[in-house]
Amino acid sequence: MRSMDVGSDSEMVESLARARGAEDVGLVDDIIANRLDRHAHVLTSVGDELSTVVAVLRDAAARGKRLRASFCLWGARGAADGELVPGAVETAAAIELFHLAALVHDDIMDNSDARRGLPTVHRRFADEHTRDGRHGDPDGFGSAVAILAGDMCLAWSDDLLATAVVDIDRDIRHATRMIWSQMRDEAFAGQYLDMLSQTIPATSITRARTVLRFKSARYTIGHPLGIGGTLGGASPTLVGQYDAIGLSAGEAFQLRDDLLGVFGDPAITGKPAIDDIREGKRTLLVALAERSASRTERRLLADCLGNPNLTEDQLSAVREVLSASGAVTVVEDRIARLADEAFATVDELEVDRVTRQALTCLIDRCLWRQS
């Protein structure tokens, strides 16, 4: 973790950054809640049965970390001398709704049972189907409802973005839309390559890094910063610096996520630690282990990756291989190097001190988190 400057002035800046960040997140939460209420009114007017769908989405949305929204908002503040520009909060909320849609769909693809400490959306509706003794396949019903729920969130996110940028300068509106579109396309492309990699017996380091970059790195930090910065009228230089932060800090964020996906405490992460191996995630962590492991260890990895019946004992064996091969150490070292790169770029930003401090704290939170 990066050490902060000490002294009353630095403490004041950090305190102000935290206060503004908390206030901004509160505004985002309010917008999301209001949007869900508005759509709930329409849905439940069609049928009271839809109230359950809205309630499940409310639960899932309320537990978000708001990292992407925070990067968007501070990206905007950094471009506008610390001020909160028109449309930034709504745009940040739109990013969060897009992210919720991505998570709902991702959990179906990964057959995940838990997310953010709750049953995943498809699991909740499958369990409801079983509990109520309905006809048909519970899992099929749960997945179908979750697909609809995710699709609604995608549509709502785009509606919210359109509302956010309707009254701003036409060129800024167009530029913001372009980054938004690129973010969506790259996230979808990264997700496809991630699924494709699970169908191939060997793990490619090149493919793993490509997935890491586009499914998570730019989508989590770089694009939200860029979208916010564009709304705030950022110069091409600042937008480029934001993208550089996104590439380094975003990659480190996903590498930390990969480690937590295998070694994390489910009570803290809110999801089982067995899922990534059971689903056969071909992460950089796995690719590095395969490169350095013995023939016996590689055979064990091959037997366990993608095994739907993976046991806790087998997971422990995989963890041992990942550690003994040196892969965990390599990944931790890379996270530290990427962190240094990200912090160095933050230090070079021509932004106000509060924004610089806020971005430092956000990156710190991403890279050394436990959930």
N, C-alpha and C positions, 0 to 999 in steps of 0.2 A: 504494500500500500504506500502511495506517495505521501511523504510527510508534508504538512502544511506549514506555512510561515507562522511564527508566533508573534505576539505583540498586539496591543489593543486595536491598532488600525486594521491589521489583517483579520483579527477576530470579528471586527465590525463588518468587514466586507463579506466574510464567510456567513455571518449571521444574516446579513441582508440577502445574500444569494439564496440561503435556505428558505427565508421567509417569502421571497418572491416566487421561488419554485413551488412552495406549498400552496401559495395563493393561486398560481397558474393552474396547477393540477386540480385544485378545487373547482375552478371555472370549467375545466374540461369535464370533470365528473358531472357537474350540473348540466352541461349541454348533452352529454350522453344520456343521462337519466331523463331529461326532458324529451329527447328524441324518441327514446324507447316508450315513454308514456304516450307520445303522440301516435306512434305506430300501433301501440297496444289498443288504443281507442278504435282504430280502424279494424284491426284484426278481430277483436272481441265483438265488434258489431256484426261481424259475419257469423261468429259462433263462439259461445263461451269456452269451448274446448281449447281455443287458441290461447287462453290466459296462461296455460301451463307452459307453452312455448316461450312466451314473453318473460315469465317468471324465471325460467331456466337461463335465458339470455341475460336477464338482469343480474342474476347471481354470478354468471361467468364474467360479465363486464365489470362488475364491482371489484373483482379481485385482481384486476390488471395492475402491473407495476408502473404503467404510464411512462416507461422509458422513452418510447418513440415520440410520444407527445411532448415530453420534456425537452428532448433534443430539438424538436421542431420549434418550440417556443423560445428556447435560448438561441437557436440559430437566427430567429427573427429579431430578438432583442439585440444580438451582437451586431446585426446589420443596421440597427436603428438607434444607436447610442444608448442602449439599455431600455428603450421604450417598447411597449407592447403594441404592435401594429395592428390595424384593422384586419379582421379575418383570420388572424393567427390562431386564436383559441379554437375557433370552429374547424379550421384545417387540422389542428392537432387532434381534435376529437374525431375527425373523419379518419385520420390515420389509425386511431385506436379501434374504430369500428371495422376498418379493413383488416387489422391484425386479429380481431376477434373472429372474423370470418375465416381467416387463414388457419387459426388454431382449431376451430370446429371441424374444418375439412381435414386438416392434418391428422387430427386424432382418429378420424375414420380410417384414413390410409394406413395409420400405424397400429390400428386395433388397440389403442390405449384406453385403459379403464379409468384413469384419474388425471386431473389437470387442476392446478391451483388448489389442491386440497379437497376437490369435489369430484364426484363421478363426471366423466366426460359427457357431453350432450347426447351423443348416440347411446351411451350406456344408460343414462338416466331414463331415456324413453324405452329402451329395450327392457329395463327392469320394471318400468311401469306397465308395459305390455304383459309381462309375465305375472306381475302382482294382480292385475285385473282379470287374468284368465281369458285374454282375447284370442281370437282365431289368427292363424298364420304364424310366420317366423318372427320371434321377438327381435333378433339381431337385425334382420332385414328392415323391420319397421323402424328401429332405432336409428339405423344409418340413413334411411330415407328422410326421416324428420330432421336429422342433423344437417343433411344436405340442403334441405329447404331453409333451415335456420341460417346456415352459413351464407346461402345465396341472398337472403334478405339483408343480412349485415353488409354484404358487398354492395348491394343496391343502395342501401341507406348511406353508406360511406360516400358514395359518389354524389348522391343528392346533397349531402351535407357540404362536401367540397364545393359544389356548384353554388350553394347559398353563400359560402364563405367568401368567394372571389367575385361575386356578381357585380359589386360596386367599386372594385379597384381598377387601377390603370389597365388598359387592354393588353399592353405588352407584358406587364407583370402577370396578369391573369393567364396569358398564353404560355409564358415560361413556366409558371407554376404547374399548369396542366401537363406540360411536356414531361417534367420531372415525375409527376404523379403517375403518368402513363408508363414511363420507363421503370419506375419502382414496381408497379404491378407486374409488368411483363417479365422483369428479371426475377422477381420472387416466384412466379409461376414456373419459369424455366428452371430455376434452381431446384424447386420441388420435384419437377419431372426427372431431372438428372439424379436427384437423391433416390427416387423410387427405382429408376433404371439401374443404378449401381447395386441395388440389393438383389438384382437378378443375375449378376455376374459373379462368378466364384472368387476371382482375385480382386483385391482392392487397389485401385490406381491412386497414387499420391496426387497426380495431376487432376484427376476427376474429383477427388476429395476436396482439393483446394478450390476448384471451380464451384462446387456445390456450396462450400463454406462462404465463398465470396458473394455469390448472388442470392442464395436462399436466405442468408442471414446478415452478413457483414454490411453491405451497402443498405439493405432494407432496414436494419435496426438503427443505424446511426447516420450513415452518409446521406441517404435520401431524405430522412426527416430534417437533418441540418440544412440540406440544400433547399428543400421546400420552404422552410422557415426563412432562411436567408434571402431567397428570391422574393418572398412576400415583403421582406423588409428593405428591398432595394439594394441587396449586397452587390459589391463589385465582383467582376470575374475572378479577381485574385482571392477574395474571401470565399467565394463559392468553391474555388479550387482547393483552398485550405480545408474547408469543411469536408470535401470529398476525401482528402488525404487522411483526415482524422477518422472518417468513416471506414476507410480501408484498413487502417492499422488497429484502431480500437474495436471496430466491428469484427475483424477476424479474431482478435483476442477474446471478445465476448463469446463467439461461437465455440472457440476452443475450450473456454471455461465451461460452456454448456455441455460439450462432449464429455468432459471429465465428470461433471455432476451427473450426467446421464448414466454413468456406470458406477461411480463411487459416491454419489450424493446420498444424503440421508432423506428418505421419503417423507419423514415427518417435517422436514424443513423445505424440501423442494416441491412437495405437493404432488409428486408422481412417482411411480415405482422405479427403482433403480435397475430393474431387470429388463425394462421395455426395449431399450436401444439395442441390446444384444439379441434379445428374442426376435426383434424385427429385422435384424441383420443390417444395422446402420453401418455403412462403409465410411467411417469418419477418418480424418487424418490420424487420429490416435490409433485406430485399428491398422491403417496402412503402414504406419511406422513400426508397429509391433510385428506385423507380418514380415517386414523387410529384415528385422533383426532376430526373429525367433528361430529356435531350432526346428527341425523337421517335425518332431513330436509336438512341439508347441503350436506349429502352424496347423497340424492336423486337428488339434483340439479346438483352435479357433474356427476352423472350417466346419467342424461338427456342431459347434455352439451357435455361430452366427446364423440367424434366421431360423433357429429351431423353436417352433411354437410351444414345445413342451420343455423348454429350458428350466432346469431346477436351480435352486439357490446354491447348491454345491457346485454345479457347473459354472454358475456366475462367479463364484469365489475363485474357481480355477482360471477363468478368463481374466479376472482382476489380477491374479498372480502373474499371468503371462504378460499382461500390459505393463505391469510394474517391473518385472524381472528383465524384460526385453529392453528397458530404458525408454520406452515410448512415453511414459508419463513424465519422466524428467525432461525429455526433449520438448514436449508440449508446454510444460510449465516454464521452461527457459524461453520458449518462443513467445509466450504470453508476456513475460517480463520485458523482452526486447520490443515487442509491439507497443507495450505500455509506454516505454521510454520514447518511442517515435511519436505516439499520439500526444503525450504531454509536451514534447518539444514543439510540436506544431501549434498546440494551444498557446504556448508561451509566445509564439511569433504573431499571433492574431492581433490585428489592429481593432480591438474591441475594448469596451469599458471593463474595469477591474472586476465588477460584480459578475458580468457574463463569463469572463475568463475563469473566475473562481468556481462558478456554477458548473461550467463544462469540466473543469478538473475534478470536481466532486462526483459528477455524473459518470465520468469515465472510470474513476476509482471504484464507484459502486458496481459498475458493470463487470469489471475485471476480477475483482476479489470477492464477489458475492458467494453466498452459500445456497442460493435458491434461484 
